[in-house]
């Protein structure tokens, strides 16, 4: 009894502390705004300034060269950190730190306030925008050179500002519908350890009160999950109905059955965050791609066909930095595209097929089952993105002469943790929604889910421990 009382007291303190944190975010909007403007300045410097500096010399390091330092901060620390934060803390990045979101909301005060057209609201942008920016970034080597960073990320910021000037006053239309990572963050946030809970009865019991100024256009009264919520905190305490509360990791995924991600979000998860990302991160490490390239180049020379071997593509289309001895031919660009496409089709197709079989092994609507059980892959997909982005920072640290003897062990722990977590999530989802079915049927569905998830750890094991 005493242990139970202590546990209840601890939970009460936790809930009270979380509520105070949420209400504090609502009261101290100026502090959050100040943080956002600091991030905007940092973002502007790291994205724009290196593009106008001379390329680093051979003996340059992160400690004496702004370009290398900015590259490490941006791709080595910033983006891997954003993935982990979103996975465990929801879209705090979007609501508190994101420079694009803050700029678009600020600029939208002067918007023409035109209605948002239907084509902007198309759900498929979550997948198309992620695919386009990821593939384009690989072709122009966005992780290695500052000009592509300015082109792609700076171009995204300009597009966000234009959208803010056209649609939605004091709203983040770009963030809600067109941002290339909106879908990724929306999926990852479903695993987070807290959320803003809405008490519908308390909400409806209060009349004639000023509505919440929700920049990402969330219908807060009907909000049940974290996918669209930017965790900015401005709605906390509204009508005494909105409260920041803790929850177990993956609780939203386990509880979900009818309110599952949309069809485009599932495509983004399986073919984008898993299939496409694995191909994009791993093509440069695959020794077989070099063999294929040499064989094709020899075949082209033997047949007097040289146009694919030309390296006259502009830098904004294919990597072109002769001073650094890094130039893509048209053949290189085609091989990169082909490799990413094949990886996306094979890895994504494998995962899709086995998830379909797992969904059909369960009673009820197969499509609903498919979307729900596919959501259990979210933590593994998040770990996969983190490993891919952090591999860039690892390469930079090794270039600085650092010895990272602990690296294989840490990578193995992340892989094991991601795989075990997604299996734990799937098993608890099955127990919650299909506890009445025969254990053999449930075990079959779980086994098929595990088979569907295997390409992710196997791909990273091959890259980290074989190649």
C-alpha positions as CSV (number, residue, x, y, z in Angstrom):
1,X,0.0,0.0,0.0
2,X,2.8,2.4,0.9
3,X,4.6,1.8,-2.4
4,X,1.3,2.4,-4.3
5,X,0.8,5.7,-2.4
6,X,4.4,6.8,-3.3
7,X,3.8,5.9,-6.9
8,X,0.5,7.8,-7.0
9,X,2.2,10.8,-5.5
10,X,5.0,10.7,-8.0
11,X,2.5,10.5,-10.9
12,X,0.5,13.4,-9.5
13,X,3.7,15.5,-9.3
14,X,4.6,14.5,-12.9
15,X,1.2,15.5,-14.2
16,X,1.3,18.8,-12.3
17,X,4.8,19.6,-13.5
18,X,3.8,18.8,-17.1
19,X,0.7,21.0,-16.8
20,X,2.8,23.9,-15.4
21,X,5.3,23.5,-18.3
22,X,2.5,23.7,-20.9
23,X,0.9,26.7,-19.2
24,X,4.3,28.4,-18.9
25,X,4.8,28.0,-22.6
26,X,1.5,29.7,-23.2
27,X,2.4,32.6,-20.8
28,X,5.9,33.2,-22.0
29,X,5.4,33.6,-25.7
30,X,8.0,36.4,-25.9
31,X,10.7,34.0,-24.7
32,X,9.8,31.5,-27.3
33,X,9.8,34.2,-29.9
34,X,13.3,35.3,-28.8
35,X,14.5,31.7,-29.1
36,X,13.1,31.5,-32.6
37,X,14.9,34.6,-33.7
38,X,18.2,33.3,-32.3
39,X,17.7,30.1,-34.3
40,X,16.8,32.2,-37.4
41,X,20.0,34.1,-37.2
42,X,22.0,30.9,-36.7
43,X,20.2,29.3,-39.6
44,X,20.8,32.2,-41.9
45,X,24.5,32.2,-41.1
46,X,25.1,28.5,-41.5
47,X,23.1,28.2,-44.7
48,X,24.1,31.4,-46.6
49,X,27.6,32.5,-45.5
50,X,29.6,29.3,-46.4
51,X,28.2,29.4,-50.0
52,X,30.1,32.6,-50.6
53,X,33.4,31.6,-49.0
54,X,36.3,29.9,-50.9
55,X,36.4,26.1,-50.6
56,X,38.3,24.7,-47.6
57,X,41.9,23.9,-48.1
58,X,43.3,20.4,-47.7
59,X,44.6,21.1,-44.2
60,X,41.5,23.0,-43.0
61,X,39.5,21.6,-40.0
62,X,36.3,22.4,-38.3
63,X,38.1,24.5,-35.7
64,X,39.6,26.9,-38.2
65,X,37.2,26.9,-41.2
66,X,33.6,28.2,-41.0
67,X,32.4,26.1,-43.9
68,X,33.5,22.8,-42.3
69,X,32.2,24.0,-38.9
70,X,28.8,25.0,-40.3
71,X,28.6,21.7,-42.2
72,X,29.2,19.7,-39.1
73,X,26.8,21.7,-37.0
74,X,24.1,21.6,-39.6
75,X,24.2,18.0,-40.8
76,X,26.2,16.4,-38.0
77,X,24.4,17.8,-34.9
78,X,21.4,19.8,-35.9
79,X,19.4,17.4,-38.1
80,X,20.2,14.1,-36.3
81,X,19.2,15.9,-33.1
82,X,15.9,17.1,-34.6
83,X,15.0,13.5,-35.6
84,X,15.6,12.2,-32.1
85,X,13.8,15.2,-30.4
86,X,10.8,14.8,-32.7
87,X,10.7,11.0,-32.1
88,X,10.6,11.4,-28.3
89,X,9.3,14.9,-27.6
90,X,6.9,15.5,-30.6
91,X,7.1,18.5,-32.9
92,X,8.7,20.8,-30.4
93,X,11.2,21.7,-33.1
94,X,8.4,22.9,-35.3
95,X,6.6,25.0,-32.7
96,X,9.6,26.4,-30.7
97,X,12.7,26.3,-32.9
98,X,12.0,25.9,-36.6
99,X,13.2,29.1,-38.5
100,X,11.0,28.4,-41.5
101,X,7.9,28.1,-39.4
102,X,8.7,31.3,-37.4
103,X,9.5,33.3,-40.5
104,X,6.4,32.2,-42.4
105,X,4.2,33.0,-39.4
106,X,5.8,36.4,-38.9
107,X,5.5,37.3,-42.6
108,X,1.9,36.0,-42.8
109,X,0.8,39.1,-40.8
110,X,1.1,40.9,-44.1
111,X,-0.5,38.2,-46.1
112,X,-3.1,38.7,-48.9
113,X,-5.1,36.2,-46.9
114,X,-6.3,34.4,-49.9
115,X,-8.2,31.0,-49.5
116,X,-5.9,28.0,-49.5
117,X,-6.5,26.2,-52.8
118,X,-7.3,22.5,-52.9
119,X,-4.1,21.6,-54.6
120,X,-2.1,22.9,-51.7
121,X,-4.1,20.7,-49.3
122,X,-3.3,17.5,-51.3
123,X,-2.0,14.9,-48.9
124,X,0.5,13.6,-51.4
125,X,2.8,16.6,-51.0
126,X,4.1,14.9,-47.8
127,X,5.6,12.1,-49.9
128,X,6.4,14.0,-53.1
129,X,8.2,16.9,-51.4
130,X,10.3,14.5,-49.2
131,X,11.2,12.4,-52.3
132,X,12.1,15.4,-54.4
133,X,14.3,17.2,-51.9
134,X,16.0,13.9,-50.8
135,X,16.9,12.8,-54.3
136,X,17.9,16.2,-55.5
137,X,20.1,16.6,-52.5
138,X,21.9,13.4,-53.3
139,X,22.5,14.4,-56.9
140,X,24.0,17.8,-56.0
141,X,25.9,16.5,-52.8
142,X,24.0,18.7,-50.4
143,X,25.8,17.2,-47.4
144,X,29.3,18.0,-48.7
145,X,29.0,21.5,-50.3
146,X,27.4,24.8,-49.2
147,X,25.9,25.9,-52.5
148,X,23.4,23.1,-52.7
149,X,22.5,23.8,-49.0
150,X,21.7,27.4,-49.9
151,X,19.8,26.2,-53.0
152,X,17.6,23.6,-51.5
153,X,17.1,24.8,-47.9
154,X,17.3,28.5,-48.8
155,X,14.9,27.9,-51.7
156,X,12.5,26.1,-49.3
157,X,12.6,29.1,-46.9
158,X,11.9,31.5,-49.8
159,X,8.9,29.3,-50.9
160,X,7.6,29.3,-47.3
161,X,7.7,33.1,-47.2
162,X,5.9,33.3,-50.5
163,X,3.2,30.9,-49.3
164,X,2.9,33.1,-46.2
165,X,2.4,36.2,-48.2
166,X,-0.3,34.6,-50.3
167,X,-2.4,32.4,-48.0
168,X,-3.5,32.5,-44.4
169,X,-2.9,35.5,-42.1
170,X,-1.0,34.6,-39.0
171,X,-1.0,31.0,-40.1
172,X,1.7,28.4,-41.1
173,X,0.2,27.2,-44.4
174,X,3.6,26.1,-45.6
175,X,4.3,24.0,-42.5
176,X,0.8,22.4,-42.5
177,X,0.7,21.4,-46.2
178,X,3.9,21.9,-48.2
179,X,7.0,21.5,-45.9
180,X,9.2,18.6,-47.2
181,X,9.6,17.2,-43.7
182,X,6.1,17.8,-42.5
183,X,5.0,14.2,-43.1
184,X,8.2,12.8,-41.5
185,X,7.8,14.9,-38.3
186,X,4.1,14.1,-38.2
187,X,4.8,10.4,-38.2
188,X,7.7,10.5,-35.7
189,X,5.7,12.6,-33.3
190,X,3.2,9.8,-32.9
191,X,5.8,8.0,-30.7
192,X,6.4,11.0,-28.4
193,X,6.3,10.8,-24.6
194,X,3.8,13.7,-24.1
195,X,0.9,15.4,-25.8
196,X,-1.6,18.2,-25.3
197,X,-4.8,16.4,-24.2
198,X,-8.2,18.1,-24.9
199,X,-11.1,17.6,-22.5
200,X,-14.1,17.9,-24.8
201,X,-16.6,18.2,-22.0
202,X,-14.7,21.0,-20.3
203,X,-14.2,22.7,-23.7
204,X,-17.9,22.7,-24.5
205,X,-18.9,23.9,-21.0
206,X,-17.3,27.3,-21.6
207,X,-19.0,29.7,-23.9
208,X,-18.1,33.0,-25.7
209,X,-14.3,32.9,-25.3
210,X,-11.6,34.0,-27.7
211,X,-10.5,31.2,-30.0
212,X,-7.0,29.8,-29.9
213,X,-4.6,31.3,-32.4
214,X,-3.3,28.0,-33.7
215,X,-0.7,28.8,-36.4
216,X,-0.6,25.2,-37.9
217,X,-4.4,25.2,-38.4
218,X,-5.2,22.4,-36.0
219,X,-8.8,22.0,-34.9
220,X,-7.8,21.9,-31.2
221,X,-11.3,21.0,-30.0
222,X,-11.2,17.7,-31.9
223,X,-7.4,17.1,-31.5
224,X,-6.7,13.6,-30.3
225,X,-3.1,12.9,-31.5
226,X,0.2,14.7,-32.0
227,X,0.7,14.4,-35.7
228,X,-0.4,18.0,-36.6
229,X,0.3,19.6,-33.3
230,X,3.5,21.8,-33.2
231,X,3.8,21.7,-29.4
232,X,4.1,25.5,-29.3
233,X,2.1,25.6,-26.1
234,X,-0.1,28.6,-26.9
235,X,-3.3,26.6,-26.5
236,X,-2.3,25.2,-23.0
237,X,-5.0,26.0,-20.4
238,X,-7.5,27.2,-23.0
239,X,-11.0,26.9,-21.6
240,X,-9.4,24.8,-18.8
241,X,-9.6,22.0,-21.3
242,X,-6.1,21.7,-22.9
243,X,-3.3,20.2,-20.8
244,X,0.2,19.0,-21.5
245,X,0.3,15.4,-20.2
246,X,2.9,12.6,-20.2
247,X,2.3,9.2,-21.9
248,X,4.3,6.0,-22.5
249,X,6.4,6.0,-25.7
250,X,4.3,4.6,-28.5
251,X,1.1,4.9,-26.6
252,X,-0.7,6.7,-29.5
253,X,0.5,4.0,-32.0
254,X,-0.6,1.1,-29.7
255,X,-4.0,2.8,-29.1
256,X,-4.7,3.6,-32.7
257,X,-6.8,1.5,-34.8
258,X,-9.4,3.5,-36.6
259,X,-7.5,6.9,-36.4
260,X,-4.5,5.6,-38.3
261,X,-2.1,7.6,-40.6
262,X,-3.4,8.4,-44.1
263,X,-2.6,6.3,-47.1
264,X,0.1,8.9,-48.2
265,X,1.6,8.9,-44.8
266,X,2.0,5.2,-44.9
267,X,3.6,5.4,-48.3
268,X,6.0,8.0,-46.9
269,X,6.8,5.8,-44.0
270,X,7.5,2.6,-46.0
271,X,8.8,3.9,-49.3
272,X,10.2,7.2,-48.1
273,X,11.6,7.1,-44.6
274,X,12.6,3.5,-44.9
275,X,13.2,2.5,-48.6
276,X,14.2,5.9,-50.2
277,X,16.3,7.0,-47.2
278,X,18.3,3.7,-47.1
279,X,19.1,4.0,-50.8
280,X,20.0,7.7,-50.4
281,X,22.3,7.2,-47.4
282,X,24.0,4.0,-48.7
283,X,24.6,4.4,-52.4
284,X,28.0,6.1,-51.9
285,X,29.2,3.2,-49.6
286,X,28.3,0.4,-51.9
287,X,31.4,-1.0,-53.7
288,X,29.2,-2.8,-56.2
289,X,28.1,0.5,-57.6
290,X,31.6,1.4,-58.6
291,X,32.0,-2.0,-60.4
292,X,28.7,-1.4,-62.3
293,X,29.9,2.1,-63.3
294,X,33.2,0.9,-64.6
295,X,31.5,-1.9,-66.6
296,X,29.0,0.5,-68.1
297,X,31.7,3.1,-68.9
298,X,33.7,0.5,-70.8
299,X,30.7,-0.7,-72.7
300,X,29.9,2.9,-73.7
301,X,33.5,3.5,-74.9
302,X,33.5,0.2,-76.8
303,X,30.3,1.4,-78.6
304,X,31.6,4.9,-79.3
305,X,28.9,6.4,-77.2
306,X,30.4,9.2,-75.0
307,X,27.6,11.6,-74.1
308,X,26.8,9.8,-70.8
309,X,30.5,10.3,-69.8
310,X,30.4,14.0,-70.2
311,X,30.6,16.1,-67.0
312,X,29.1,19.3,-68.3
313,X,26.0,19.3,-66.0
314,X,25.5,22.5,-63.9
315,X,26.3,22.3,-60.2
316,X,22.6,22.8,-59.3
317,X,21.6,19.7,-61.3
318,X,24.6,17.3,-60.7
319,X,27.7,17.6,-58.5
320,X,30.3,19.7,-60.3
321,X,33.3,20.9,-58.3
322,X,36.4,20.4,-60.4
323,X,38.7,22.2,-57.9
324,X,37.8,19.4,-55.4
325,X,38.1,16.7,-58.0
326,X,34.4,15.9,-57.5
327,X,32.4,15.9,-60.7
328,X,29.4,13.8,-61.7
329,X,29.0,12.6,-65.2
330,X,25.6,12.0,-66.6
331,X,26.3,8.3,-66.1
332,X,27.0,9.0,-62.4
333,X,23.7,10.8,-62.0
334,X,21.8,8.1,-63.7
335,X,23.4,5.4,-61.5
336,X,22.6,7.3,-58.3
337,X,19.0,7.7,-59.4
338,X,18.8,4.1,-60.4
339,X,20.3,2.9,-57.2
340,X,17.9,4.9,-55.0
341,X,15.0,3.8,-57.2
342,X,15.9,0.1,-56.9
343,X,16.5,0.4,-53.1
344,X,13.2,2.1,-52.7
345,X,11.4,-0.5,-54.7
346,X,13.1,-3.5,-53.1
347,X,13.2,-2.4,-49.5
348,X,9.8,-0.6,-49.6
349,X,8.2,-3.3,-51.7
350,X,9.4,-6.1,-49.3
351,X,8.1,-4.2,-46.3
352,X,4.8,-3.4,-48.0
353,X,4.2,-7.0,-49.1
354,X,4.8,-8.6,-45.7
355,X,2.8,-5.9,-43.9
356,X,-0.1,-6.6,-46.2
357,X,0.1,-10.3,-45.4
358,X,0.2,-9.5,-41.6
359,X,-2.9,-7.3,-42.0
360,X,-4.8,-10.1,-43.8
361,X,-3.9,-12.6,-41.1
362,X,-5.9,-10.6,-38.6
363,X,-9.7,-10.3,-38.5
364,X,-11.5,-7.1,-39.5
365,X,-10.8,-4.6,-42.2
366,X,-7.5,-5.5,-43.9
367,X,-6.8,-1.8,-44.9
368,X,-7.3,-0.5,-41.4
369,X,-5.2,-3.3,-40.0
370,X,-2.4,-2.6,-42.5
371,X,-2.2,1.1,-41.7
372,X,-2.2,0.5,-38.0
373,X,0.4,-2.3,-37.9
374,X,2.6,-0.3,-40.4
375,X,2.6,2.6,-37.9
376,X,4.5,0.3,-35.5
377,X,7.5,0.7,-37.8
378,X,7.8,4.4,-36.9
379,X,10.5,4.1,-34.1
380,X,12.6,1.9,-36.4
381,X,12.3,4.4,-39.2
382,X,13.3,7.2,-36.9
383,X,16.4,5.3,-35.7
384,X,17.2,4.6,-39.4
385,X,17.1,8.3,-40.3
386,X,19.2,9.1,-37.2
387,X,21.8,6.6,-38.2
388,X,22.0,7.8,-41.7
389,X,22.3,11.5,-40.8
390,X,24.8,10.8,-38.0
391,X,27.0,8.8,-40.3
392,X,27.8,12.1,-42.0
393,X,29.0,13.6,-38.7
394,X,31.0,10.4,-38.0
395,X,32.8,10.9,-41.4
396,X,33.6,14.5,-40.5
397,X,34.9,13.5,-37.1
398,X,37.1,10.8,-38.6
399,X,38.4,13.4,-41.1
400,X,39.5,15.4,-38.1
401,X,41.7,12.5,-37.0
402,X,39.5,11.3,-34.1
403,X,39.5,7.6,-33.2
404,X,36.0,6.3,-32.5
405,X,36.5,2.9,-31.1
406,X,33.1,2.9,-29.4
407,X,31.3,3.5,-32.7
408,X,30.4,-0.1,-33.8
409,X,29.0,-0.8,-30.3
410,X,26.8,2.3,-30.2
411,X,25.5,1.8,-33.7
412,X,24.7,-1.8,-32.8
413,X,22.8,-0.7,-29.7
414,X,20.8,1.9,-31.7
415,X,19.9,-0.8,-34.3
416,X,18.9,-3.3,-31.7
417,X,17.0,-0.7,-29.8
418,X,15.0,0.4,-32.9
419,X,14.2,-3.2,-33.9
420,X,13.2,-4.3,-30.4
421,X,11.1,-1.1,-29.9
422,X,9.1,-1.6,-33.1
423,X,8.5,-5.2,-32.2
424,X,7.4,-4.3,-28.7
425,X,5.0,-1.7,-30.2
426,X,3.5,-4.2,-32.7
427,X,3.1,-6.9,-30.0
428,X,1.3,-4.5,-27.6
429,X,-0.9,-3.2,-30.5
430,X,-1.9,-6.8,-31.3
431,X,-2.7,-7.6,-27.6
432,X,-4.8,-4.5,-27.3
433,X,-6.9,-4.9,-30.4
434,X,-6.9,-8.6,-31.0
435,X,-6.7,-10.2,-27.6
436,X,-9.6,-12.5,-28.4
437,X,-8.1,-14.2,-31.4
438,X,-6.2,-17.5,-31.3
439,X,-2.6,-17.2,-30.2
440,X,-1.4,-18.9,-33.4
441,X,-3.1,-16.3,-35.6
442,X,-1.7,-13.5,-33.5
443,X,1.7,-15.0,-33.6
444,X,1.5,-15.4,-37.4
445,X,0.7,-11.7,-37.8
446,X,3.5,-10.7,-35.5
447,X,6.0,-13.0,-37.3
448,X,5.0,-11.5,-40.7
449,X,5.5,-8.0,-39.2
450,X,9.0,-8.9,-38.0
451,X,9.9,-10.2,-41.5
452,X,8.6,-6.9,-42.9
453,X,10.9,-4.9,-40.7
454,X,14.1,-6.9,-41.3
455,X,15.5,-5.0,-44.4
456,X,16.1,-2.0,-42.1
457,X,18.6,-3.5,-39.6
458,X,20.1,-5.8,-42.3
459,X,20.8,-2.9,-44.6
460,X,22.6,-0.9,-41.9
461,X,24.5,-4.0,-40.7
462,X,25.7,-4.5,-44.2
463,X,26.8,-0.9,-44.5
464,X,28.4,-0.6,-41.0
465,X,30.0,-4.0,-40.6
466,X,30.4,-5.5,-44.1
467,X,31.3,-2.8,-46.5
